[in-house]
């Protein structure tokens, strides 16, 4: 990582890898509905990338993606300091996400990608739809 000022370094260190507010909101809503899941788990052997929620019997992997880190089409921002490094880093994240999706889909999994800004109730509806456990209007 390029050298950064101490405040930026502290902010980046404080970023949570799991149990973020959007992820907890989705988990609470699914749990309230009686839906059970595994947290922060590799969906299948041979893929070291971990999903936020995993439903192994139904072969559904759920990722709650941060707008900054995964280049949300609505909310993506790009730092001005070390701009090229950040552009490469964020593009690499998106490329890895697409590769993960392709590998899982090729192995018969359903992948649900949820942006951090999405409403937890709507996100939970999407997860249940992928699980086939609810009929939505």
N, C-alpha and C positions, 0 to 999 in steps of 0.2 A: 504494500500500500504506500502511496506517496506520503511524504511528510506533510502533516497538517498542523494547524494550530491546536493548542491544548484543549480549547473549548470544543472544537469539532471532534477531536479524538475521544473526549469524554462522552459526548453525545452518541457517537457510533458504538462505543463500548456498552452504553446503556440500552441499546436496542435488544429486545427480547427475541429469542429464536422460537420460543413456544409460549403458550399461555398469554397471548396478546389480547387486548380488549375485544377486537372483532372475533377472534377465535373463541374466547370465553362466552361471548354473546350467542354465537351459533351453538356451542355446546350446551349452554343452559336451555336454549329453546328446544333443541332435540331431546335433551334429557326430560324436560317438562312433558314432552309428547310421548315419552316412554321408549324412545329410540336409544339403543346402547351401541357403543363404538369403542375402538381402541384409539389411543391418543399418541401422536408423535411416533409413528411406526413405519418401517419400510413395508410397502404393500406386498412385495414378493421377493423371494430370494434372487440374488443377482443384481438387484437395483439398490444401491446404497442411499438413494434419495428417499427421505422420509416424508410421508404425508401427514397432514395435521389430524385427520380422522381417517380411520380405515375400518371397512366392513368386509372382512375376508371371505365370509361365506357367500356374500352377494357380489364379491369382487368389485367393490366401489371404493375409490380413493378420493378424498376431499382435500383440497388445498385452499387455504385462506391467504390470498396474496396481498401484500402491502403495495399500495399505489406507487410509492417511490421505488422500492426494490425490484418490482416486476414491471415497471413502465406502463402503468394504467393509461389507457387511451384518453381518459377524461382528466386525470389528475397528475400525470407524470411531470416531474420537475428535474432539471439537470443542473448540477452545481457548476458554478463559474470557475471556482478554484480547481485546478487539476482536471479541467474539462475533458480532455481526451481520455485520461485514465478512467474517469467516471462513465463516460460514454461507452467505452469498451466493457467495463464491469457490468453495467446495466444491460447492455446488448447480450453479454454472455449469460446473464441470468435468464433472459427471455429465451435464448437458444436452448439452454438447459431445460427450461420448463417444457418447451415444445418436444424436445427429445424424450423427456420423461413421459409426457402424454402419449407419444407415439409408441414407446416401448410397452407401456401398460395396455393400451388399446390393442396392440398386436397380440398380447397375451390374454385377451378376453376381458380386460377390466374396463369399467366405466370411470372416467375421470370427471370430477366436478371442480371447476375453478371458481372461486368466490373472491370478489374484490373486497378489501377492508371497508369500503364505504357502503357496501350493500346492507340493506335492512336485514337483521337476523331472522325475522319471521319469513321473509321472502326467500332468503338463503336456505332456511330449513325446509321450506316447501320444495325447493329445487333438489335438495339432498334426498328427501323422501320420494320425490318423483323418480330419481335415479335408482333408489332402492326398490321401487315398485311396491311401497308399503302404504300408499295413500292415493286416493283418486282426487285430483284437484279439479276445481270448476273450470 
